[in-house]
Amino acid sequence: MNAIKERIFGAVTVMNDSDAEKVWNFVIENLSPRSWDDIEEVSPDEWDLKMLEDIDKNPDCHEFVSQDELLKELNLTL
């Protein structure tokens, strides 16, 4: 989280409920909602195409492990 977000989070944390509601209403009314439709679609470049080809051809790209297996392999526990 960057410094600005931390400052906003800190300010909202110490606000009373009425002020926090005003901030929320400001966000809803003034900041445009974002959706997946807002993301510009671009064609894959040469590097992207190489990665996609590797996904198709490299058998290691089709091997998956569960979270438990991964944690065990890394000697980590939840």
N, CA, C and O atoms as a GROMACS GRO file, in nm:
protein
  312
    1MET      N    1   0.086  -0.117   0.000
    1MET     CA    2   0.000   0.000   0.000
    1MET      C    3   0.091   0.123   0.000
    1MET      O    4   0.186   0.130   0.078
    2ASN      N    5   0.061   0.219  -0.087
    2ASN     CA    6   0.146   0.337  -0.092
    2ASN      C    7   0.108   0.436   0.019
    2ASN      O    8   0.009   0.417   0.089
    3ALA      N    9   0.188   0.541   0.033
    3ALA     CA   10   0.172   0.635   0.144
    3ALA      C   11   0.037   0.706   0.142
    3ALA      O   12  -0.022   0.728   0.247
    4ILE      N   13  -0.011   0.742   0.026
    4ILE     CA   14  -0.140   0.811   0.017
    4ILE      C   15  -0.254   0.720   0.065
    4ILE      O   16  -0.340   0.764   0.142
    5LYS      N   17  -0.254   0.595   0.020
    5LYS     CA   18  -0.357   0.502   0.063
    5LYS      C   19  -0.349   0.479   0.214
    5LYS      O   20  -0.452   0.470   0.280
    6GLU      N   21  -0.229   0.470   0.267
    6GLU     CA   22  -0.213   0.453   0.412
    6GLU      C   23  -0.269   0.573   0.487
    6GLU      O   24  -0.332   0.556   0.591
    7ARG      N   25  -0.247   0.693   0.436
    7ARG     CA   26  -0.300   0.814   0.501
    7ARG      C   27  -0.452   0.816   0.495
    7ARG      O   28  -0.517   0.852   0.593
    8ILE      N   29  -0.508   0.778   0.381
    8ILE     CA   30  -0.655   0.773   0.369
    8ILE      C   31  -0.711   0.670   0.466
    8ILE      O   32  -0.808   0.696   0.537
    9PHE      N   33  -0.650   0.552   0.468
    9PHE     CA   34  -0.695   0.446   0.557
    9PHE      C   35  -0.688   0.491   0.702
    9PHE      O   36  -0.782   0.468   0.780
   10GLY      N   37  -0.578   0.555   0.739
   10GLY     CA   38  -0.563   0.604   0.876
   10GLY      C   39  -0.668   0.709   0.911
   10GLY      O   40  -0.722   0.709   1.021
   11ALA      N   41  -0.695   0.799   0.818
   11ALA     CA   42  -0.794   0.905   0.842
   11ALA      C   43  -0.933   0.846   0.861
   11ALA      O   44  -1.006   0.887   0.951
   12VAL      N   45  -0.969   0.749   0.777
   12VAL     CA   46  -1.101   0.688   0.788
   12VAL      C   47  -1.112   0.608   0.917
   12VAL      O   48  -1.218   0.602   0.979
   13THR      N   49  -1.003   0.547   0.957
   13THR     CA   50  -1.005   0.465   1.078
   13THR      C   51  -1.042   0.546   1.202
   13THR      O   52  -1.110   0.495   1.291
   14VAL      N   53  -0.998   0.671   1.210
   14VAL     CA   54  -1.025   0.751   1.330
   14VAL      C   55  -1.150   0.839   1.316
   14VAL      O   56  -1.185   0.910   1.410
   15MET      N   57  -1.217   0.834   1.202
   15MET     CA   58  -1.337   0.915   1.181
   15MET      C   59  -1.456   0.856   1.257
   15MET      O   60  -1.461   0.736   1.283
   16ASN      N   61  -1.549   0.943   1.291
   16ASN     CA   62  -1.675   0.891   1.344
   16ASN      C   63  -1.756   0.837   1.226
   16ASN      O   64  -1.724   0.863   1.110
   17ASP      N   65  -1.861   0.763   1.256
   17ASP     CA   66  -1.940   0.697   1.150
   17ASP      C   67  -2.001   0.797   1.053
   17ASP      O   68  -2.010   0.769   0.933
   18SER      N   69  -2.044   0.910   1.102
   18SER     CA   70  -2.107   1.010   1.016
   18SER      C   71  -2.008   1.064   0.913
   18SER      O   72  -2.041   1.075   0.795
   19ASP      N   73  -1.888   1.097   0.957
   19ASP     CA   74  -1.786   1.147   0.864
   19ASP      C   75  -1.742   1.038   0.765
   19ASP      O   76  -1.720   1.066   0.648
   20ALA      N   77  -1.730   0.915   0.813
   20ALA     CA   78  -1.692   0.805   0.725
   20ALA      C   79  -1.798   0.785   0.616
   20ALA      O   80  -1.765   0.756   0.502
   21GLU      N   81  -1.924   0.801   0.654
   21GLU     CA   82  -2.031   0.789   0.555
   21GLU      C   83  -2.022   0.900   0.450
   21GLU      O   84  -2.047   0.876   0.332
   22LYS      N   85  -1.986   1.021   0.493
   22LYS     CA   86  -1.968   1.132   0.398
   22LYS      C   87  -1.855   1.101   0.299
   22LYS      O   88  -1.867   1.127   0.179
   23VAL      N   89  -1.747   1.046   0.351
   23VAL     CA   90  -1.634   1.009   0.263
   23VAL      C   91  -1.679   0.903   0.164
   23VAL      O   92  -1.648   0.910   0.045
   24TRP      N   93  -1.753   0.802   0.213
   24TRP     CA   94  -1.800   0.696   0.124
   24TRP      C   95  -1.891   0.752   0.015
   24TRP      O   96  -1.880   0.715  -0.101
   25ASN      N   97  -1.981   0.841   0.053
   25ASN     CA   98  -2.070   0.902  -0.045
   25ASN      C   99  -1.992   0.984  -0.147
   25ASN      O  100  -2.027   0.986  -0.265
   26PHE      N  101  -1.886   1.051  -0.104
   26PHE     CA  102  -1.800   1.125  -0.196
   26PHE      C  103  -1.738   1.029  -0.297
   26PHE      O  104  -1.736   1.056  -0.417
   27VAL      N  105  -1.688   0.917  -0.248
   27VAL     CA  106  -1.625   0.818  -0.336
   27VAL      C  107  -1.726   0.768  -0.439
   27VAL      O  108  -1.697   0.763  -0.558
   28ILE      N  109  -1.844   0.731  -0.392
   28ILE     CA  110  -1.947   0.677  -0.482
   28ILE      C  111  -1.990   0.780  -0.586
   28ILE      O  112  -2.010   0.747  -0.703
   29GLU      N  113  -2.005   0.904  -0.544
   29GLU     CA  114  -2.058   1.007  -0.634
   29GLU      C  115  -1.955   1.068  -0.727
   29GLU      O  116  -1.990   1.116  -0.835
   30ASN      N  117  -1.828   1.066  -0.688
   30ASN     CA  118  -1.727   1.140  -0.764
   30ASN      C  119  -1.622   1.057  -0.836
   30ASN      O  120  -1.555   1.107  -0.926
   31LEU      N  121  -1.608   0.934  -0.798
   31LEU     CA  122  -1.508   0.851  -0.864
   31LEU      C  123  -1.579   0.750  -0.951
   31LEU      O  124  -1.664   0.674  -0.903
   32SER      N  125  -1.545   0.749  -1.077
   32SER     CA  126  -1.616   0.661  -1.170
   32SER      C  127  -1.588   0.515  -1.137
   32SER      O  128  -1.476   0.478  -1.104
   33PRO      N  129  -1.691   0.435  -1.145
   33PRO     CA  130  -1.669   0.292  -1.121
   33PRO      C  131  -1.586   0.233  -1.234
   33PRO      O  132  -1.592   0.279  -1.348
   34ARG      N  133  -1.511   0.133  -1.200
   34ARG     CA  134  -1.428   0.067  -1.301
   34ARG      C  135  -1.475  -0.076  -1.318
   34ARG      O  136  -1.519  -0.141  -1.224
   35SER      N  137  -1.464  -0.122  -1.439
   35SER     CA  138  -1.502  -0.260  -1.466
   35SER      C  139  -1.403  -0.319  -1.566
   35SER      O  140  -1.317  -0.249  -1.619
   36TRP      N  141  -1.416  -0.448  -1.589
   36TRP     CA  142  -1.330  -0.514  -1.686
   36TRP      C  143  -1.346  -0.455  -1.824
   36TRP      O  144  -1.254  -0.460  -1.906
   37ASP      N  145  -1.462  -0.398  -1.853
   37ASP     CA  146  -1.486  -0.338  -1.984
   37ASP      C  147  -1.403  -0.213  -2.006
   37ASP      O  148  -1.386  -0.170  -2.120
   38ASP      N  149  -1.351  -0.153  -1.898
   38ASP     CA  150  -1.270  -0.031  -1.909
   38ASP      C  151  -1.125  -0.058  -1.946
   38ASP      O  152  -1.049   0.034  -1.975
   39ILE      N  153  -1.086  -0.184  -1.945
   39ILE     CA  154  -0.947  -0.220  -1.973
   39ILE      C  155  -0.926  -0.226  -2.124
   39ILE      O  156  -0.998  -0.296  -2.195
   40GLU      N  157  -0.828  -0.153  -2.170
   40GLU     CA  158  -0.798  -0.151  -2.313
   40GLU      C  159  -0.746  -0.287  -2.358
   40GLU      O  160  -0.659  -0.346  -2.293
   41GLU      N  161  -0.798  -0.336  -2.466
   41GLU     CA  162  -0.753  -0.462  -2.522
   41GLU      C  163  -0.640  -0.434  -2.621
   41GLU      O  164  -0.654  -0.351  -2.710
   42VAL      N  165  -0.530  -0.504  -2.604
   42VAL     CA  166  -0.416  -0.488  -2.693
   42VAL      C  167  -0.377  -0.623  -2.750
   42VAL      O  168  -0.400  -0.727  -2.687
   43SER      N  169  -0.318  -0.623  -2.865
   43SER     CA  170  -0.270  -0.746  -2.926
   43SER      C  171  -0.141  -0.790  -2.858
   43SER      O  172  -0.061  -0.706  -2.817
   44PRO      N  173  -0.122  -0.921  -2.847
   44PRO     CA  174   0.002  -0.969  -2.784
   44PRO      C  175   0.124  -0.934  -2.869
   44PRO      O  176   0.121  -0.940  -2.992
   45ASP      N  177   0.231  -0.897  -2.800
   45ASP     CA  178   0.356  -0.869  -2.872
   45ASP      C  179   0.436  -0.999  -2.886
   45ASP      O  180   0.388  -1.106  -2.849
   46GLU      N  181   0.556  -0.987  -2.939
   46GLU     CA  182   0.638  -1.106  -2.966
   46GLU      C  183   0.666  -1.185  -2.838
   46GLU      O  184   0.661  -1.308  -2.838
   47TRP      N  185   0.694  -1.115  -2.729
   47TRP     CA  186   0.724  -1.180  -2.601
   47TRP      C  187   0.600  -1.256  -2.550
   47TRP      O  188   0.611  -1.370  -2.504
   48ASP      N  189   0.485  -1.193  -2.558
   48ASP     CA  190   0.361  -1.258  -2.516
   48ASP      C  191   0.336  -1.385  -2.598
   48ASP      O  192   0.298  -1.489  -2.543
   49LEU      N  193   0.356  -1.375  -2.728
   49LEU     CA  194   0.334  -1.491  -2.814
   49LEU      C  195   0.429  -1.606  -2.780
   49LEU      O  196   0.389  -1.722  -2.784
   50LYS      N  197   0.553  -1.573  -2.745
   50LYS     CA  198   0.648  -1.677  -2.704
   50LYS      C  199   0.602  -1.744  -2.575
   50LYS      O  200   0.611  -1.866  -2.562
   51MET      N  201   0.552  -1.665  -2.481
   51MET     CA  202   0.503  -1.723  -2.356
   51MET      C  203   0.382  -1.812  -2.381
   51MET      O  204   0.372  -1.920  -2.323
   52LEU      N  205   0.290  -1.769  -2.465
   52LEU     CA  206   0.172  -1.849  -2.496
   52LEU      C  207   0.211  -1.979  -2.566
   52LEU      O  208   0.152  -2.084  -2.539
   53GLU      N  209   0.308  -1.972  -2.653
   53GLU     CA  210   0.356  -2.092  -2.721
   53GLU      C  211   0.418  -2.189  -2.620
   53GLU      O  212   0.395  -2.309  -2.627
   54ASP      N  213   0.495  -2.134  -2.526
   54ASP     CA  214   0.558  -2.218  -2.424
   54ASP      C  215   0.451  -2.284  -2.336
   54ASP      O  216   0.467  -2.400  -2.297
   55ILE      N  217   0.346  -2.213  -2.306
   55ILE     CA  218   0.237  -2.271  -2.227
   55ILE      C  219   0.179  -2.392  -2.300
   55ILE      O  220   0.149  -2.494  -2.238
   56ASP      N  221   0.162  -2.381  -2.431
   56ASP     CA  222   0.105  -2.490  -2.509
   56ASP      C  223   0.199  -2.609  -2.522
   56ASP      O  224   0.155  -2.724  -2.518
   57LYS      N  225   0.328  -2.583  -2.537
   57LYS     CA  226   0.423  -2.689  -2.569
   57LYS      C  227   0.499  -2.745  -2.450
   57LYS      O  228   0.544  -2.860  -2.455
   58ASN      N  229   0.516  -2.669  -2.344
   58ASN     CA  230   0.597  -2.712  -2.232
   58ASN      C  231   0.512  -2.790  -2.132
   58ASN      O  232   0.419  -2.735  -2.073
   59PRO      N  233   0.541  -2.919  -2.113
   59PRO     CA  234   0.460  -3.000  -2.021
   59PRO      C  235   0.466  -2.948  -1.877
   59PRO      O  236   0.372  -2.971  -1.800
   60ASP      N  237   0.572  -2.880  -1.840
   60ASP     CA  238   0.582  -2.827  -1.703
   60ASP      C  239   0.477  -2.719  -1.678
   60ASP      O  240   0.441  -2.692  -1.563
   61CYS      N  241   0.428  -2.658  -1.784
   61CYS     CA  242   0.326  -2.554  -1.770
   61CYS      C  243   0.187  -2.614  -1.743
   61CYS      O  244   0.091  -2.541  -1.720
   62HIS      N  245   0.177  -2.746  -1.745
   62HIS     CA  246   0.049  -2.812  -1.724
   62HIS      C  247   0.049  -2.891  -1.593
   62HIS      O  248  -0.042  -2.970  -1.567
   63GLU      N  249   0.152  -2.869  -1.511
   63GLU     CA  250   0.164  -2.940  -1.385
   63GLU      C  251   0.126  -2.846  -1.272
   63GLU      O  252   0.179  -2.736  -1.261
   64PHE      N  253   0.034  -2.891  -1.188
   64PHE     CA  254  -0.013  -2.808  -1.079
   64PHE      C  255   0.000  -2.882  -0.947
   64PHE      O  256  -0.007  -3.005  -0.943
   65VAL      N  257   0.020  -2.806  -0.840
   65VAL     CA  258   0.026  -2.865  -0.707
   65VAL      C  259  -0.073  -2.792  -0.617
   65VAL      O  260  -0.106  -2.676  -0.641
   66SER      N  261  -0.119  -2.860  -0.516
   66SER     CA  262  -0.211  -2.798  -0.422
   66SER      C  263  -0.133  -2.705  -0.329
   66SER      O  264  -0.011  -2.712  -0.320
   67GLN      N  265  -0.206  -2.620  -0.261
   67GLN     CA  266  -0.142  -2.530  -0.166
   67GLN      C  267  -0.072  -2.610  -0.057
   67GLN      O  268   0.040  -2.576  -0.017
   68ASP      N  269  -0.134  -2.716  -0.009
   68ASP     CA  270  -0.074  -2.799   0.096
   68ASP      C  271   0.057  -2.861   0.048
   68ASP      O  272   0.156  -2.863   0.121
   69GLU      N  273   0.056  -2.912  -0.075
   69GLU     CA  274   0.178  -2.971  -0.131
   69GLU      C  275   0.289  -2.867  -0.142
   69GLU      O  276   0.405  -2.895  -0.110
   70LEU      N  277   0.254  -2.748  -0.188
   70LEU     CA  278   0.352  -2.641  -0.203
   70LEU      C  279   0.412  -2.602  -0.068
   70LEU      O  280   0.534  -2.589  -0.056
   71LEU      N  281   0.327  -2.583   0.030
   71LEU     CA  282   0.375  -2.545   0.164
   71LEU      C  283   0.466  -2.654   0.222
   71LEU      O  284   0.568  -2.623   0.284
   72LYS      N  285   0.429  -2.780   0.201
   72LYS     CA  286   0.512  -2.891   0.248
   72LYS      C  287   0.648  -2.890   0.179
   72LYS      O  288   0.751  -2.908   0.244
   73GLU      N  289   0.646  -2.869   0.048
   73GLU     CA  290   0.771  -2.867  -0.030
   73GLU      C  291   0.862  -2.751   0.013
   73GLU      O  292   0.984  -2.764   0.011
   74LEU      N  293   0.802  -2.639   0.052
   74LEU     CA  294   0.879  -2.522   0.094
   74LEU      C  295   0.907  -2.521   0.244
   74LEU      O  296   0.963  -2.425   0.298
   75ASN      N  297   0.867  -2.628   0.312
   75ASN     CA  298   0.883  -2.638   0.457
   75ASN      C  299   0.816  -2.525   0.530
   75ASN      O  300   0.871  -2.469   0.625
   76LEU      N  301   0.695  -2.491   0.485
   76LEU     CA  302   0.616  -2.386   0.549
   76LEU      C  303   0.486  -2.447   0.599
   76LEU      O  304   0.440  -2.549   0.547
   77THR      N  305   0.430  -2.385   0.700
   77THR     CA  306   0.300  -2.430   0.750
   77THR      C  307   0.209  -2.310   0.766
   77THR      O  308   0.255  -2.197   0.781
   78LEU      N  309   0.079  -2.336   0.761
   78LEU     CA  310  -0.020  -2.229   0.781
   78LEU      C  311  -0.037  -2.202   0.927
   78LEU      O  312  -0.116  -2.115   0.964
   0.00000   0.00000   0.00000
